[in-house]
Amino acid sequence: MTGPKIAVAAVAVVVIALVALLATSDNDPDRVSASPLVGRAAPAITGTDTEGRPVDLSKYRGKWVVVNFFATWCPPCVAEHPELVQFDRVHRAVGDAAIVSVAYNEDPAVVRAFFANNGGSWPVVAEGRENFALSYGVVKLPETYLISPEGIVTHKFSAAVTAGELDAALLSAGSGRPVGSGSRSTIPTGTGS
C-alpha cells in the first residue's frame, strides 16, 4: 500500500469504529440530565401550532406540562412518540398534565401527517420554533422538559423519554400521587440519543 492509501484506510477504520461505538452505546442511561433551567421559570413558548391555532405555554398554569422538542426525521423521537401518546391519554383523562411539542426544523404539513399516522392530539408549535430551542438550550433531539403547575422547570430529559419516566418525575417533583399506567416502556434499549 502507498502512503495515501494507508491514510485513507486508517481514516476509514477510525470512522467505522466511531459509528459502531455510537450505534451500540446507550447514550445517557440515566436519561435525566442537568440543565441551568431546572429550578427556574420555564421560558415562554407562544406561537401557532401546525393547525394554525394559538399556543401559549402560560395558559397551562395550574397543571404539569411536558415540553417536547422533536423532529419526524429523528429515530429516537419516533421511538418515543408512542410513550408520549400513552402519557397524554392517561393524563388528559385525569386532567393533571398536558404535552406541548416543538417541531424542530419541520414543515407543518409533514408534522400533521406524522401525527395523523402515529397518534397524538396535543399542540405542536410550528412558528418561531428555532427561538424556543435556543431559549431552552436544546442540544440534540429529542429533549423533554417537565414544567410544574407554577411554571418552574423540574426535569430535563436528553434522550427518548418513556411514559413511566415522566410519571416517576411527576411523583419525585411532588405531584402527590402516582398516575396512570405509564410504567412500561416500549422504547427498545439503545434508541435514546
C-alpha positions as semicolon CSV with decimal commas, in nm:
position;residue;x (nm);y (nm);z (nm)
1;M;0,000;0,000;0,000
2;T;0,119;0,351;-0,074
3;G;0,112;0,646;0,170
4;P;-0,222;0,799;0,059
5;K;-0,393;0,458;0,053
6;I;-0,274;0,385;0,408
7;A;-0,403;0,722;0,529
8;V;-0,743;0,665;0,367
9;A;-0,762;0,315;0,516
10;A;-0,671;0,447;0,863
11;V;-0,936;0,719;0,845
12;A;-1,195;0,464;0,728
13;V;-1,114;0,235;1,021
14;V;-1,148;0,522;1,270
15;V;-1,481;0,633;1,118
16;I;-1,619;0,278;1,121
17;A;-1,511;0,233;1,483
18;L;-1,678;0,562;1,582
19;V;-2,002;0,473;1,404
20;A;-2,003;0,130;1,570
21;L;-1,942;0,284;1,912
22;L;-2,221;0,539;1,871
23;A;-2,465;0,283;1,731
24;T;-2,415;0,035;2,014
25;S;-2,383;0,265;2,314
26;D;-2,670;0,364;2,539
27;N;-2,625;0,739;2,528
28;D;-2,747;0,853;2,870
29;P;-2,868;0,558;3,069
30;D;-2,998;0,795;3,334
31;R;-3,193;0,994;3,071
32;V;-3,241;1,282;3,317
33;S;-2,979;1,547;3,267
34;A;-2,866;1,867;3,427
35;S;-2,987;2,194;3,288
36;P;-2,949;2,552;3,407
37;L;-3,327;2,579;3,357
38;V;-3,411;2,327;3,630
39;G;-3,550;2,519;3,925
40;R;-3,619;2,830;3,716
41;A;-3,923;2,967;3,535
42;A;-3,981;2,796;3,203
43;P;-3,902;3,015;2,903
44;A;-4,212;3,138;2,721
45;I;-4,349;2,948;2,425
46;T;-4,606;3,136;2,221
47;G;-4,695;3,097;1,857
48;T;-4,918;2,889;1,639
49;D;-4,948;2,515;1,610
50;T;-4,942;2,308;1,292
51;E;-5,318;2,369;1,257
52;G;-5,279;2,749;1,283
53;R;-5,421;2,768;1,637
54;P;-5,255;2,986;1,902
55;V;-5,029;2,817;2,158
56;D;-4,923;2,987;2,480
57;L;-4,740;2,787;2,746
58;S;-4,861;3,024;3,018
59;K;-5,221;2,909;2,952
60;Y;-5,126;2,574;3,108
61;R;-5,058;2,719;3,454
62;G;-5,217;2,502;3,719
63;K;-5,120;2,172;3,554
64;W;-4,800;1,988;3,475
65;V;-4,668;2,041;3,123
66;V;-4,434;1,823;2,921
67;V;-4,250;2,032;2,660
68;N;-4,103;1,801;2,397
69;F;-3,858;1,912;2,126
70;F;-3,858;1,659;1,841
71;A;-3,841;1,601;1,466
72;T;-4,011;1,340;1,250
73;W;-3,673;1,254;1,090
74;C;-3,516;1,174;1,430
75;P;-3,528;0,795;1,506
76;P;-3,528;0,833;1,889
77;C;-3,808;1,091;1,855
78;V;-4,014;0,846;1,650
79;A;-3,940;0,571;1,907
80;E;-4,057;0,785;2,200
81;H;-4,376;0,906;2,031
82;P;-4,595;0,610;2,145
83;E;-4,479;0,682;2,501
84;L;-4,594;1,042;2,473
85;V;-4,926;0,927;2,325
86;Q;-4,971;0,691;2,623
87;F;-4,878;0,963;2,875
88;D;-5,116;1,210;2,709
89;R;-5,404;0,962;2,701
90;V;-5,376;0,886;3,074
91;H;-5,313;1,240;3,194
92;R;-5,566;1,403;2,964
93;A;-5,832;1,180;3,123
94;V;-5,718;1,283;3,472
95;G;-5,666;1,647;3,371
96;D;-5,340;1,698;3,562
97;A;-5,086;1,722;3,279
98;A;-5,056;1,825;2,916
99;I;-4,799;1,800;2,637
100;V;-4,678;2,079;2,410
101;S;-4,434;1,978;2,137
102;V;-4,199;2,194;1,936
103;A;-4,119;2,057;1,591
104;Y;-3,756;2,131;1,514
105;N;-3,688;2,241;1,155
106;E;-4,002;2,074;1,016
107;D;-4,264;2,163;0,762
108;P;-4,603;2,180;0,941
109;A;-4,762;1,953;0,677
110;V;-4,504;1,681;0,749
111;V;-4,574;1,709;1,124
112;R;-4,952;1,691;1,068
113;A;-4,906;1,376;0,859
114;F;-4,680;1,223;1,127
115;F;-4,941;1,283;1,399
116;A;-5,221;1,155;1,173
117;N;-5,026;0,832;1,119
118;N;-4,886;0,788;1,472
119;G;-5,147;0,939;1,703
120;G;-5,133;1,228;1,945
121;S;-5,356;1,531;1,961
122;W;-5,159;1,786;2,163
123;P;-5,041;2,119;2,017
124;V;-4,721;2,117;1,811
125;V;-4,564;2,461;1,772
126;A;-4,478;2,543;1,414
127;E;-4,396;2,915;1,434
128;G;-4,082;3,056;1,600
129;R;-3,962;2,710;1,695
130;E;-3,592;2,790;1,645
131;N;-3,609;3,065;1,908
132;F;-3,770;2,826;2,157
133;A;-3,497;2,567;2,103
134;L;-3,240;2,837;2,176
135;S;-3,416;2,961;2,491
136;Y;-3,439;2,605;2,624
137;G;-3,079;2,528;2,527
138;V;-3,170;2,228;2,312
139;V;-2,853;2,044;2,212
140;K;-2,986;1,731;2,043
141;L;-3,321;1,571;1,977
142;P;-3,530;1,461;2,147
143;E;-3,521;1,680;2,456
144;T;-3,809;1,696;2,700
145;Y;-3,876;1,930;2,991
146;L;-4,123;1,879;3,276
147;I;-4,277;2,203;3,399
148;S;-4,464;2,234;3,729
149;P;-4,813;2,385;3,764
150;E;-4,636;2,701;3,887
151;G;-4,433;2,725;3,562
152;I;-4,100;2,601;3,702
153;V;-3,880;2,355;3,509
154;T;-3,837;2,049;3,733
155;H;-3,670;1,796;3,498
156;K;-3,488;1,777;3,166
157;F;-3,466;1,452;2,968
158;S;-3,200;1,450;2,698
159;A;-3,297;1,123;2,533
160;A;-3,613;0,943;2,430
161;V;-3,839;0,956;2,734
162;T;-4,091;0,696;2,847
163;A;-4,434;0,746;3,000
164;G;-4,303;0,570;3,312
165;E;-4,009;0,811;3,342
166;L;-4,244;1,108;3,310
167;D;-4,476;0,961;3,575
168;A;-4,178;0,898;3,807
169;A;-4,062;1,257;3,754
170;L;-4,411;1,384;3,839
171;L;-4,401;1,185;4,160
172;S;-4,050;1,297;4,255
173;A;-4,136;1,659;4,181
174;G;-4,428;1,648;4,418
175;S;-4,738;1,576;4,214
176;G;-4,856;1,387;4,523
177;R;-4,965;1,059;4,370
178;P;-4,874;0,811;4,102
179;V;-5,091;0,850;3,796
180;G;-5,167;0,622;3,508
181;S;-5,026;0,301;3,379
182;G;-4,723;0,455;3,212
183;S;-4,462;0,247;3,389
184;R;-4,378;0,018;3,096
185;S;-4,153;0,140;2,819
186;T;-4,196;0,044;2,457
187;I;-3,869;0,209;2,358
188;P;-3,606;-0,050;2,259
189;T;-3,277;-0,031;2,451
190;G;-3,019;0,193;2,291
191;T;-3,254;0,424;2,099
192;G;-3,208;0,727;2,321
193;S;-2,968;0,984;2,189
